[in-house]
Amino acid sequence: MKRIQYFRLVTAVVLLAGFSILPCVESATITWGITTAGTWSTDSNWLGGVAPGASDAAVIPSTAAGLITISTASFSVLSITHNGTGGITCNSATSTIAGTLTLNANSVFTTGASTFVQAGTVRLQGTIGSQLIVGSNSRVVVDNLYISGTSGTVTASSTTPTTSYLNVTTYFEWGGSNNKLTTYTATNDGVVNLAPGSTSLINVGGLASYLQLTLNNYGTMTYSCSRAGNVYGLGTPNNQNQNAGVRNYGTMTATGPASVALMLASPTTVTPANFWNYGLLNVNVATDFQVNYFVRNYGTINVQSGTLRIINGGASFASSMIQHTPGSFVQFEGGGTFTQAALATVGNGTGILFKDATVRLGGFFLPSSFQVTSSTASVYFERNGAKYEFASISTTAGGSIFFGVSGSASGVSLSVGDYIMSTVASTLTLYPGVDATVCNMYLGAGSTINLYSSPAMSTLNISRYLQWSAASRISDGSSLGNCEVNIAPDASADISVTGLPQLGAVLRNYGTVNYQSTGTGLSLQGASSAFMNMQSGSFFVTGTSATFTGATTSLIFYNYGYLQVSVTSTFTMSTSLQQYGVVSVRKGLFDVTGATNRLNSGSMTGYFNGATFRLAGTTSTIVAGANLTTAGSGLVLGATTCSIQSYLS
């Protein structure tokens, strides 16, 4: 049909009305008229003999099998509906499609190199693949982009390795199955930008729905690609662009009634893609949100419900915040690396699982902190041979933190500046083979440290300060009691306990311990547990009265250093005493009631100013060469069997 243009020029001037009627141009629908290749601007190629203008709607019928070329310096049209198979190539420097570009089954629209196209709406739809191809060094700007149907493809960048851009300003919807955002080769750097203020919805299916370029979200994105059976949400092909991935600068929400997946590589690929979060990532799923390969977070991740699973590559977090609300969980799997420079917070009823991942939070030159704020939170660090470094760890309202792997010699190294275990029940577990060094350790009421000695020994070293209060426990999960806790020579410890605090390990004090207790006092647990006050160590007992007990009276307090008792009433030691160093009873009664007590050669025991030292229990021995001195005080031998082999003075 020939285009009909209406130019109704009213030449008469209506004087009484005082106005004139200007020319009016109406749009027409114009259809491509040949089946072979041709040039857009050639009038004879169109039904009606006139090529479409800026106000016209162009239709390419299904019979069009040849390539249509647009080569004018500039190009404008109201809309294009493409139903053919030959495709359109637009080489104009600037082009405008004011309305909608609709690409139906098998139709292709390609921009040439170094071109600019402005469009209102672009739709890729149909049951067989349609394509929008942005040429190298070209830019396409659309208000709205819809990708639906099956096997549709948006390609940015041609075979020349230069960047091309597809910018969406208002709305982007990516649905259907097996639809793609891609480049021609793995070296191209095609970019799709979702502008600030834009809204996008991505809900694709099929294993072949993939991303092979950089998708930048500056607006608000809702992502709900399902993971079920062989459907892996948004994936990438094996020959993917190494720079491919999703960069979120705005707000991205992963949501869905079951499992949601962002598969940044197909299951067989060896070169991972990336997910960068510079803005806000909300996870609000019924089951889990699974992300394959590298995740780099520089913004905020807020897990509102479900599980965030990062697998097969790990994660990198710098200057970022992780937030979790009730019922959420974060799971890191695979052989990747997790690094954290800022405060990571675990909210109420949540947990983080770092499984088989190298976790390095901060390090020596970039201090980091980790905080657990829930009594039901659990955090696992399970990478064999890993080295974990923290400026501080805080469990302010309970929760459980695990290092190493249960049942195996993990060889994990842990270094912490400040470790604060709250006044509510909180747990630190060092599985077999974990060597932990803490500068300052604070054990609040009801807190528990679990050590393991089989199949390898776990060790806790205190380098500066230990505060042990109330009914806190250091236990051996292997029930042997031969794990090691070491207080360094320059360190100090304040042990002020009540209730039933327990020591199920061998504690070696090389520093200074100030000890007070109310009620039961510290109790040794386990067949091999012991308290060893080493040669450089000092152990001061003060308060009204104090006790030091054991599960059995045969468990031993070894004194190689200096032990001073200064209590108002009585310090009762119901474990056995092995004395090699100096004992000074300055005030009150030091009552030793363990099964087997021994003052060894070279030791010195003094009791002064009315203080009393009583050796009771089953067997007490004062070995030849042991020194006992008194200044108006008393020595009481109350053991069932008492052997004195040394002079008393």
DOGUKOL-172613 format. One line per 8 residues: number of its first residue (from 1); their letters; for each residue x, y, z of C-alpha. Coordinates in Angstrom, 1 decimal, decimal comma. Example, Ala and Ser with C-alpha at 12.3 -4.5 7.8 and 13.67 -1.06 7.14 Angstrom:
2
1 = as = 12,3/-4,5/7,8 ~ 13,7/-1,1/7,1 $
% end
This chain:
649
1 = mkriqyfr = 0,0/0,0/0,0 ~ 1,3/3,4/-0,9 ~ 2,0/5,6/2,0 ~ -0,6/8,3/2,3 ~ 0,6/11,6/3,7 ~ -1,9/14,2/4,5 ~ -0,8/17,8/4,0 ~ -3,9/19,8/4,5 $
9 = lvtavvll = -2,8/23,4/4,3 ~ -5,6/25,8/5,0 ~ -4,7/28,9/3,0 ~ -7,6/30,9/4,0 ~ -7,1/33,0/7,1 ~ -10,0/33,1/9,4 ~ -9,8/36,7/10,6 ~ -12,6/36,4/13,1 $
17 = agfsilpc = -10,9/33,5/14,9 ~ -7,5/34,9/14,7 ~ -5,6/31,6/14,0 ~ -4,4/29,4/11,2 ~ -4,2/25,6/10,9 ~ -0,7/24,3/10,4 ~ 0,3/21,2/8,4 ~ -0,5/17,8/10,1 $
25 = vesatitw = 1,5/14,6/9,4 ~ -0,1/11,2/10,2 ~ 1,8/7,9/10,5 ~ 1,4/5,0/8,2 ~ 2,2/1,3/8,4 ~ 4,6/0,3/5,6 ~ 5,6/-3,3/4,7 ~ 8,8/-4,6/3,2 $
33 = gittagtw = 7,8/-5,8/-0,3 ~ 10,6/-8,1/-1,5 ~ 11,9/-11,5/-0,3 ~ 15,5/-10,9/-1,2 ~ 18,2/-8,6/0,2 ~ 17,9/-4,9/-0,3 ~ 18,5/-1,4/1,0 ~ 16,1/0,2/3,5 $
41 = stdsnwlg = 16,1/3,6/1,8 ~ 15,2/2,3/-1,6 ~ 11,5/3,2/-2,1 ~ 10,8/0,4/-4,5 ~ 11,7/-2,2/-1,9 ~ 8,5/-1,3/0,0 ~ 4,9/-1,9/-0,8 ~ 3,5/1,5/-1,9 $
49 = gvapgasd = 6,8/2,6/-3,3 ~ 7,9/4,8/-0,4 ~ 10,4/3,9/2,3 ~ 9,3/4,5/5,9 ~ 9,9/7,9/7,5 ~ 10,3/9,0/11,1 ~ 6,6/8,8/11,8 ~ 5,9/5,4/10,2 $
57 = aavipsta = 5,7/1,9/11,4 ~ 7,8/-0,6/9,4 ~ 6,8/-4,3/9,1 ~ 9,1/-7,0/7,9 ~ 7,0/-10,0/6,9 ~ 7,8/-13,6/7,4 ~ 8,5/-14,0/3,7 ~ 11,5/-11,6/3,9 $
65 = aglitist = 14,6/-13,9/3,7 ~ 17,3/-11,5/2,6 ~ 19,4/-9,0/4,6 ~ 18,0/-5,5/4,8 ~ 20,7/-2,8/5,1 ~ 20,4/0,7/6,5 ~ 23,3/2,9/5,3 ~ 22,0/6,5/5,4 $
73 = asfsvlsi = 24,0/8,9/7,6 ~ 21,0/9,1/10,0 ~ 17,9/7,0/10,3 ~ 14,6/7,5/12,1 ~ 11,4/5,4/12,2 ~ 8,4/5,1/14,6 ~ 8,6/1,3/15,0 ~ 9,8/-1,9/13,5 $
81 = thngtggi = 8,1/-5,3/13,6 ~ 10,5/-8,0/12,3 ~ 9,0/-11,3/11,4 ~ 11,5/-12,3/8,7 ~ 14,6/-14,4/8,7 ~ 17,0/-12,3/6,7 ~ 17,8/-9,7/9,4 ~ 18,4/-6,0/9,5 $
89 = tcnsatst = 21,8/-4,3/9,7 ~ 21,9/-0,7/10,7 ~ 25,1/1,2/9,7 ~ 23,8/4,7/10,3 ~ 25,9/6,8/12,6 ~ 22,8/7,7/14,6 ~ 19,4/6,0/14,5 ~ 16,1/6,5/16,3 $
97 = iagtltln = 13,3/4,1/16,8 ~ 10,8/6,2/18,7 ~ 8,4/3,4/19,5 ~ 9,0/-0,4/19,6 ~ 11,5/-2,7/17,9 ~ 9,9/-6,1/17,9 ~ 12,0/-9,1/16,9 ~ 9,9/-12,2/16,4 $
105 = ansvfttg = 11,1/-15,8/15,6 ~ 14,4/-16,0/13,7 ~ 14,6/-12,2/13,2 ~ 17,8/-10,3/13,7 ~ 18,6/-6,6/14,2 ~ 22,3/-5,7/14,0 ~ 24,0/-2,4/14,5 ~ 27,2/-1,7/12,6 $
113 = astfvqag = 30,5/-0,6/14,1 ~ 30,7/2,8/15,8 ~ 27,0/3,5/15,6 ~ 24,4/4,9/18,1 ~ 20,8/3,7/18,2 ~ 18,1/5,2/20,4 ~ 14,9/3,1/20,9 ~ 11,8/3,3/23,0 $
121 = tvrlqgti = 11,1/-0,4/23,5 ~ 12,8/-3,5/22,2 ~ 11,1/-6,9/22,3 ~ 12,8/-10,2/21,6 ~ 10,0/-12,8/21,5 ~ 8,8/-15,9/19,6 ~ 9,3/-19,6/19,9 ~ 12,5/-19,6/17,9 $
129 = gsqlivgs = 15,5/-17,4/18,6 ~ 15,5/-13,7/17,7 ~ 18,6/-11,6/18,0 ~ 19,7/-8,1/18,8 ~ 23,3/-7,6/18,0 ~ 25,2/-4,4/19,0 ~ 28,3/-3,9/16,9 ~ 31,8/-3,2/18,2 $
137 = nsrvvvdn = 32,3/0,3/19,6 ~ 28,6/0,9/19,3 ~ 25,9/2,0/21,8 ~ 22,2/1,1/21,9 ~ 20,0/3,0/24,3 ~ 16,5/1,7/24,9 ~ 13,8/2,8/27,4 ~ 12,4/-0,7/27,8 $
145 = lyisgtsg = 13,9/-4,1/26,9 ~ 11,9/-7,3/26,9 ~ 13,5/-10,7/26,3 ~ 10,9/-13,5/26,3 ~ 10,0/-16,6/24,3 ~ 12,7/-19,2/23,5 ~ 16,4/-19,0/22,5 ~ 16,5/-15,2/22,1 $
153 = tvtasstt = 20,0/-13,6/22,1 ~ 21,3/-10,1/22,8 ~ 24,9/-9,8/21,6 ~ 27,1/-6,9/22,5 ~ 30,4/-6,4/20,7 ~ 31,3/-7,9/17,3 ~ 34,5/-9,9/16,4 ~ 36,7/-6,8/16,9 $
161 = pttsylnv = 37,8/-6,7/20,5 ~ 36,3/-3,4/21,4 ~ 33,6/-2,6/23,9 ~ 29,9/-2,1/22,9 ~ 27,1/-1,0/25,2 ~ 23,5/-1,7/25,5 ~ 21,9/0,8/28,0 ~ 18,4/0,3/29,4 $
169 = ttyfewgg = 17,0/3,4/31,0 ~ 13,6/2,4/32,4 ~ 12,7/-1,3/32,4 ~ 14,3/-4,6/31,6 ~ 12,6/-7,9/31,7 ~ 14,5/-11,1/30,9 ~ 12,3/-14,2/30,9 ~ 11,5/-17,3/28,9 $
177 = snnkltty = 13,9/-20,1/28,4 ~ 17,3/-20,5/26,9 ~ 17,6/-16,7/26,3 ~ 21,1/-15,2/26,3 ~ 23,1/-12,0/26,8 ~ 26,4/-12,8/25,0 ~ 29,4/-11,7/23,0 ~ 30,9/-13,2/19,9 $
185 = tatndgvv = 34,2/-14,3/21,4 ~ 35,7/-14,9/24,8 ~ 37,9/-11,8/24,4 ~ 35,1/-9,3/23,8 ~ 33,9/-6,9/26,6 ~ 30,3/-6,3/25,8 ~ 28,4/-4,4/28,5 ~ 24,7/-4,1/29,3 $
193 = nlapgsts = 23,9/-1,2/31,7 ~ 20,6/-1,0/33,7 ~ 20,5/2,7/34,5 ~ 19,9/4,4/37,9 ~ 16,2/4,6/38,5 ~ 15,5/1,6/36,2 ~ 13,6/-1,5/37,2 ~ 14,4/-5,0/36,0 $
201 = linvggla = 13,0/-8,5/36,4 ~ 15,1/-11,6/35,5 ~ 13,4/-14,9/35,6 ~ 14,9/-17,2/33,0 ~ 15,0/-21,0/32,7 ~ 16,8/-23,7/30,8 ~ 20,4/-24,7/31,0 ~ 21,2/-22,5/27,9 $
209 = sylqltln = 20,0/-19,3/29,5 ~ 23,4/-17,6/30,0 ~ 25,3/-14,4/30,4 ~ 28,6/-14,0/28,5 ~ 29,2/-10,3/29,0 ~ 29,1/-7,7/31,9 ~ 25,7/-6,8/33,2 ~ 25,8/-3,7/35,3 $
217 = nygtmtys = 22,7/-3,0/37,5 ~ 22,5/0,6/38,7 ~ 18,7/0,4/39,4 ~ 16,4/-2,0/41,2 ~ 16,6/-5,7/40,1 ~ 14,4/-8,6/41,1 ~ 16,1/-11,9/40,4 ~ 14,1/-15,2/40,6 $
225 = csragnvy = 15,8/-17,7/38,3 ~ 14,9/-21,2/39,6 ~ 17,3/-24,1/40,2 ~ 15,6/-27,4/39,8 ~ 16,9/-30,6/38,1 ~ 19,0/-29,5/35,1 ~ 17,7/-26,0/35,2 ~ 20,5/-23,8/36,6 $
233 = glgtpnnq = 19,0/-20,3/36,5 ~ 21,3/-17,9/34,8 ~ 24,5/-19,7/33,7 ~ 27,5/-19,1/31,4 ~ 28,9/-21,3/28,6 ~ 32,2/-23,1/28,8 ~ 33,9/-20,7/26,4 ~ 32,7/-17,7/28,3 $
241 = nqnagvrn = 34,2/-14,2/28,3 ~ 36,5/-14,1/31,2 ~ 35,3/-10,6/32,1 ~ 31,7/-11,8/32,2 ~ 29,5/-11,4/35,2 ~ 27,0/-9,4/37,1 ~ 27,9/-6,1/38,8 ~ 25,3/-4,8/41,2 $
249 = ygtmtatg = 25,7/-1,1/42,0 ~ 22,0/-0,6/42,9 ~ 19,6/-3,0/44,7 ~ 19,3/-6,6/43,7 ~ 16,8/-8,9/45,4 ~ 17,0/-12,7/44,9 ~ 13,6/-14,1/45,6 ~ 11,6/-17,2/44,9 $
257 = pasvalml = 9,3/-19,9/46,4 ~ 12,1/-22,5/46,3 ~ 15,7/-22,6/45,1 ~ 17,1/-19,7/43,1 ~ 20,4/-19,9/41,2 ~ 22,9/-17,5/39,7 ~ 25,2/-20,0/38,0 ~ 28,1/-17,9/36,8 $
265 = aspttvtp = 29,6/-20,8/35,0 ~ 28,1/-24,0/33,7 ~ 28,8/-27,1/35,9 ~ 31,7/-28,3/33,6 ~ 33,5/-25,0/33,0 ~ 37,0/-24,4/34,3 ~ 37,1/-20,6/34,0 ~ 34,8/-18,9/36,5 $
273 = anfwnygl = 32,9/-15,7/36,1 ~ 32,2/-13,1/38,7 ~ 29,5/-11,5/40,8 ~ 30,4/-8,1/42,2 ~ 28,2/-6,4/44,7 ~ 28,8/-2,7/45,3 ~ 25,3/-1,9/46,4 ~ 22,7/-3,9/48,3 $
281 = lnvnvatd = 22,0/-7,6/47,7 ~ 18,9/-8,9/49,4 ~ 18,4/-12,7/49,7 ~ 14,7/-13,5/50,3 ~ 14,2/-17,1/49,2 ~ 12,2/-20,0/50,6 ~ 15,1/-22,5/50,3 ~ 18,5/-21,2/49,0 $
289 = fqvnyfvr = 20,1/-18,7/46,6 ~ 23,1/-20,5/45,0 ~ 25,9/-18,6/43,4 ~ 28,7/-20,4/41,6 ~ 32,3/-19,2/41,5 ~ 33,7/-15,8/42,5 ~ 31,7/-13,4/44,6 ~ 33,2/-10,0/45,4 $
297 = nygtinvq = 31,3/-7,9/47,9 ~ 32,1/-4,2/48,4 ~ 28,6/-3,3/49,6 ~ 25,9/-4,9/51,8 ~ 24,5/-8,5/51,6 ~ 21,3/-8,8/53,6 ~ 20,1/-12,4/54,0 ~ 16,5/-12,0/54,9 $
305 = sgtlriin = 15,3/-15,6/54,6 ~ 16,7/-18,9/53,2 ~ 20,3/-19,8/52,6 ~ 22,9/-18,0/50,6 ~ 25,2/-20,6/49,1 ~ 28,5/-19,7/47,4 ~ 30,1/-22,8/45,8 ~ 33,1/-23,9/43,7 $
313 = ggasfass = 35,0/-20,7/44,0 ~ 34,5/-18,8/47,2 ~ 34,2/-15,1/47,9 ~ 36,1/-11,9/48,4 ~ 34,8/-9,3/50,7 ~ 36,5/-5,9/51,2 ~ 35,1/-2,9/53,1 ~ 31,8/-4,7/53,2 $
321 = miqhtpgs = 29,0/-5,5/55,6 ~ 27,2/-8,8/55,8 ~ 23,8/-8,7/57,5 ~ 21,5/-11,5/58,4 ~ 18,0/-11,5/59,8 ~ 16,1/-14,2/61,7 ~ 16,0/-17,5/59,8 ~ 18,7/-16,8/57,3 $
329 = fvqfeggg = 21,9/-18,7/56,7 ~ 25,0/-18,2/54,6 ~ 26,9/-21,1/53,2 ~ 30,3/-20,9/51,4 ~ 31,5/-24,1/49,7 ~ 34,3/-25,0/47,4 ~ 38,0/-24,2/47,3 ~ 37,9/-20,5/47,2 $
337 = tftqaala = 38,9/-17,6/49,4 ~ 36,8/-15,5/51,8 ~ 38,4/-12,2/52,9 ~ 36,7/-9,6/55,1 ~ 37,9/-6,1/55,9 ~ 35,0/-4,7/57,8 ~ 32,6/-5,9/60,5 ~ 30,5/-9,0/59,6 $
345 = tvgngtgi = 27,4/-9,3/61,7 ~ 25,3/-12,4/62,2 ~ 21,7/-11,7/63,3 ~ 19,4/-13,5/65,5 ~ 18,6/-17,1/64,6 ~ 21,1/-17,2/61,7 ~ 24,4/-18,8/60,8 ~ 27,3/-18,8/58,4 $
353 = lfkdatvr = 29,0/-21,9/57,1 ~ 32,4/-21,5/55,5 ~ 32,9/-25,0/54,1 ~ 36,2/-26,0/52,6 ~ 37,1/-22,4/51,9 ~ 40,3/-20,5/52,7 ~ 39,1/-17,7/55,1 ~ 41,3/-14,7/55,7 $
361 = lggfflps = 39,5/-11,8/57,4 ~ 41,7/-8,8/57,2 ~ 45,2/-10,1/58,1 ~ 48,1/-8,4/59,7 ~ 47,9/-5,2/57,6 ~ 44,1/-5,0/57,2 ~ 42,5/-5,6/60,7 ~ 39,1/-7,3/60,6 $
369 = sfqvtsst = 36,4/-8,2/63,0 ~ 33,8/-10,9/63,2 ~ 30,7/-10,6/65,4 ~ 28,0/-13,1/66,3 ~ 25,0/-11,7/68,0 ~ 22,7/-14,6/68,4 ~ 22,7/-17,6/70,8 ~ 21,5/-19,8/67,9 $
377 = asvyfern = 24,1/-18,7/65,4 ~ 26,7/-21,2/64,2 ~ 29,8/-20,3/62,2 ~ 32,1/-23,0/60,7 ~ 35,7/-22,5/59,4 ~ 36,5/-25,9/57,9 ~ 39,4/-25,5/55,4 ~ 42,2/-27,9/56,1 $
385 = gakyefas = 45,6/-26,2/56,5 ~ 44,0/-22,7/56,4 ~ 45,4/-19,7/58,3 ~ 42,7/-17,5/59,8 ~ 43,5/-14,0/61,1 ~ 41,2/-11,7/62,9 ~ 41,6/-8,4/64,8 ~ 38,6/-9,4/67,0 $
393 = isttaggs = 35,9/-12,0/67,4 ~ 32,9/-11,2/69,5 ~ 30,0/-13,4/70,5 ~ 27,9/-10,8/72,3 ~ 24,8/-12,8/72,8 ~ 26,0/-16,4/72,5 ~ 26,4/-18,5/69,4 ~ 28,9/-21,1/68,3 $
401 = iffgvsgs = 32,1/-20,8/66,3 ~ 34,0/-23,8/65,0 ~ 37,5/-24,0/63,6 ~ 39,0/-27,1/61,9 ~ 37,3/-30,3/60,8 ~ 35,7/-32,8/63,2 ~ 37,5/-36,1/63,3 ~ 40,6/-35,1/61,2 $
409 = asgvslsv = 43,9/-33,4/61,8 ~ 43,1/-30,1/60,1 ~ 46,3/-28,2/60,6 ~ 44,4/-25,0/61,0 ~ 46,2/-21,9/62,3 ~ 44,1/-19,2/64,1 ~ 45,3/-15,8/65,2 ~ 42,9/-13,4/67,0 $
417 = gdyimstv = 43,5/-10,0/68,6 ~ 40,5/-9,9/71,0 ~ 38,2/-12,8/71,5 ~ 35,2/-11,9/73,5 ~ 32,7/-14,6/74,6 ~ 29,6/-13,0/75,9 ~ 27,9/-13,1/79,3 ~ 25,4/-15,5/77,8 $
425 = astltlyp = 26,3/-19,1/76,7 ~ 28,6/-19,0/73,7 ~ 31,0/-21,7/72,3 ~ 34,4/-21,9/70,7 ~ 35,4/-25,2/69,3 ~ 38,9/-26,0/68,1 ~ 38,8/-29,3/66,3 ~ 41,9/-31,7/66,2 $
433 = gvdatvcn = 45,1/-30,1/64,9 ~ 44,0/-26,4/65,4 ~ 46,7/-24,1/66,8 ~ 45,1/-20,9/68,1 ~ 46,8/-17,8/69,5 ~ 44,6/-15,2/71,1 ~ 46,0/-11,9/72,4 ~ 43,2/-11,1/74,8 $
441 = mylgagst = 40,6/-13,8/75,7 ~ 37,4/-13,0/77,6 ~ 35,3/-16,0/78,8 ~ 31,9/-14,8/80,0 ~ 29,4/-16,6/82,2 ~ 28,5/-20,0/80,8 ~ 30,9/-19,8/77,9 ~ 32,6/-22,9/76,7 $
449 = inlysspa = 35,8/-23,6/74,8 ~ 36,0/-27,1/73,3 ~ 39,4/-28,5/72,5 ~ 40,1/-31,9/70,8 ~ 43,2/-34,2/71,3 ~ 42,4/-37,0/68,8 ~ 43,6/-37,7/66,2 ~ 45,7/-34,6/66,7 $
457 = mstlnisr = 46,2/-32,1/69,5 ~ 44,4/-28,7/69,5 ~ 46,1/-25,9/71,4 ~ 45,0/-22,5/72,7 ~ 47,7/-19,9/73,4 ~ 47,0/-16,7/75,4 ~ 49,7/-14,2/74,5 ~ 48,6/-11,2/76,7 $
465 = ylqwsaas = 45,5/-11,6/78,9 ~ 42,9/-14,1/79,9 ~ 39,7/-13,2/81,8 ~ 37,8/-16,3/83,0 ~ 34,6/-15,7/84,9 ~ 31,6/-17,4/86,4 ~ 30,9/-21,0/85,3 ~ 32,9/-20,9/82,0 $
473 = risdgssl = 34,5/-24,1/80,7 ~ 37,5/-25,2/78,8 ~ 36,8/-28,8/77,8 ~ 38,2/-31,7/75,8 ~ 35,8/-33,0/73,3 ~ 37,8/-36,1/73,1 ~ 37,3/-36,7/76,8 ~ 41,0/-37,2/77,4 $
481 = gncevnia = 41,8/-33,9/79,0 ~ 45,3/-33,6/77,4 ~ 44,8/-30,7/75,1 ~ 46,9/-27,7/75,8 ~ 46,2/-24,2/77,0 ~ 49,2/-22,0/77,4 ~ 49,5/-18,6/79,1 ~ 52,5/-16,8/77,8 $
489 = pdasadis = 55,4/-15,5/80,0 ~ 54,3/-11,9/79,6 ~ 50,6/-12,6/79,9 ~ 48,3/-12,4/82,8 ~ 45,0/-14,1/83,7 ~ 42,2/-13,1/86,0 ~ 40,3/-16,3/87,0 ~ 37,3/-15,3/89,1 $
497 = vtglpqlg = 34,8/-18,2/88,9 ~ 31,7/-19,5/90,5 ~ 29,2/-22,3/89,9 ~ 31,0/-25,3/88,2 ~ 33,7/-23,9/85,9 ~ 35,7/-26,7/84,3 ~ 39,2/-27,2/82,9 ~ 39,4/-30,3/80,7 $
505 = avlrnygt = 42,9/-29,7/79,4 ~ 46,5/-29,2/80,5 ~ 46,9/-25,5/81,3 ~ 50,4/-24,3/81,5 ~ 50,9/-20,9/83,1 ~ 54,1/-19,1/82,2 ~ 52,7/-15,7/83,2 ~ 50,7/-14,4/86,1 $
513 = vnyqstgt = 47,4/-15,8/87,3 ~ 45,1/-14,1/89,8 ~ 42,7/-16,6/91,2 ~ 39,4/-16,2/93,1 ~ 36,4/-18,5/93,4 ~ 33,0/-18,7/95,1 ~ 31,4/-22,1/95,6 ~ 32,9/-25,0/93,8 $
521 = glslqgas = 35,8/-23,2/92,1 ~ 37,7/-24,4/89,1 ~ 37,4/-28,1/88,5 ~ 39,8/-30,3/86,5 ~ 38,0/-32,7/84,2 ~ 39,3/-35,6/82,1 ~ 41,8/-38,4/82,8 ~ 44,8/-36,3/81,8 $
529 = safmnmqs = 43,9/-32,8/82,7 ~ 46,2/-30,7/84,9 ~ 47,1/-27,2/86,0 ~ 50,8/-26,6/85,6 ~ 52,2/-23,4/87,1 ~ 55,5/-23,3/85,2 ~ 58,9/-22,1/86,4 ~ 58,3/-18,5/85,2 $
537 = gsffvtgt = 54,7/-18,6/86,3 ~ 53,0/-17,0/89,3 ~ 49,7/-18,1/90,8 ~ 48,0/-15,8/93,4 ~ 45,0/-16,9/95,4 ~ 43,0/-14,2/97,1 ~ 39,5/-13,6/98,5 ~ 37,6/-14,8/101,5 $
545 = satftgat = 37,8/-18,4/100,6 ~ 38,6/-20,4/97,4 ~ 38,5/-23,9/96,1 ~ 40,4/-25,7/93,3 ~ 38,9/-29,2/92,6 ~ 38,9/-32,1/90,3 ~ 36,7/-34,8/89,0 ~ 38,9/-37,1/91,0 $
553 = tslifyny = 41,4/-36,3/93,7 ~ 44,2/-37,9/91,7 ~ 44,2/-35,1/89,2 ~ 47,2/-32,9/89,7 ~ 48,1/-29,2/90,3 ~ 51,8/-28,9/89,4 ~ 53,7/-25,9/90,9 ~ 57,1/-25,3/89,3 $
561 = gylqvsvt = 56,9/-21,5/89,8 ~ 55,5/-19,3/92,5 ~ 52,2/-20,1/94,3 ~ 50,9/-17,5/96,9 ~ 47,9/-18,0/99,1 ~ 46,4/-15,0/100,9 ~ 42,8/-15,6/101,8 ~ 40,6/-14,6/104,8 $
569 = stftmsts = 39,5/-18,1/105,5 ~ 40,6/-21,2/103,5 ~ 41,9/-22,2/100,1 ~ 41,0/-25,8/99,5 ~ 42,8/-27,7/96,9 ~ 41,2/-31,1/96,4 ~ 43,4/-32,1/93,6 ~ 46,8/-33,6/94,3 $
577 = lqqygvvs = 49,7/-31,1/94,7 ~ 53,1/-31,7/93,1 ~ 55,3/-29,0/94,5 ~ 58,6/-28,2/92,8 ~ 58,7/-24,5/93,1 ~ 57,8/-22,0/95,8 ~ 54,6/-22,0/97,9 ~ 54,0/-19,0/100,1 $
585 = vrkglfdv = 51,0/-19,1/102,5 ~ 50,7/-15,5/103,6 ~ 47,2/-15,5/105,1 ~ 44,5/-18,1/106,0 ~ 44,6/-21,9/105,6 ~ 46,0/-23,6/102,5 ~ 44,3/-27,0/102,8 ~ 45,6/-29,6/100,3 $
593 = tgatnrln = 43,2/-32,7/100,3 ~ 44,2/-34,4/97,1 ~ 44,9/-38,1/97,0 ~ 48,7/-37,9/96,5 ~ 50,7/-34,8/97,5 ~ 54,4/-34,4/97,2 ~ 56,8/-31,7/98,2 ~ 59,8/-32,5/96,0 $
601 = sgsmtgyf = 63,5/-31,9/96,5 ~ 64,5/-28,3/95,9 ~ 61,0/-26,9/96,5 ~ 60,4/-24,3/99,1 ~ 57,2/-24,0/101,1 ~ 56,6/-21,2/103,6 ~ 53,7/-20,3/105,9 ~ 53,9/-17,0/107,7 $
609 = ngatfrla = 52,0/-14,6/110,0 ~ 49,6/-17,1/111,5 ~ 48,9/-18,8/108,2 ~ 48,5/-22,6/108,0 ~ 49,6/-25,2/105,5 ~ 47,8/-28,5/105,8 ~ 48,8/-31,6/103,9 ~ 45,9/-34,0/104,0 $
617 = gttstiva = 44,5/-36,6/101,5 ~ 45,5/-40,2/101,2 ~ 49,3/-39,9/100,9 ~ 51,6/-36,9/101,4 ~ 55,3/-37,0/101,0 ~ 57,9/-34,4/102,0 ~ 60,9/-35,5/99,9 ~ 64,5/-35,1/101,2 $
625 = ganlttag = 65,8/-31,8/100,0 ~ 62,4/-30,1/100,3 ~ 62,5/-26,8/102,2 ~ 59,8/-25,8/104,7 ~ 60,0/-22,6/106,6 ~ 57,7/-21,1/109,2 ~ 57,4/-17,8/111,0 ~ 55,1/-18,4/113,9 $
633 = sglvlgat = 52,8/-20,5/111,8 ~ 51,8/-24,0/111,6 ~ 52,2/-27,1/109,4 ~ 49,5/-29,7/109,7 ~ 50,0/-33,2/108,4 ~ 46,6/-34,8/108,1 ~ 47,2/-37,4/105,4 ~ 46,3/-41,0/106,0 $
641 = tcsiqsyl = 49,9/-41,8/105,1 ~ 52,5/-39,2/105,7 ~ 56,2/-39,6/104,8 ~ 58,7/-36,9/106,0 ~ 62,1/-37,3/104,5 ~ 63,3/-33,8/105,0 ~ 64,2/-31,5/107,9 ~ 61,5/-29,0/109,0 $
649 = s = 62,5/-25,6/110,2 $
% end
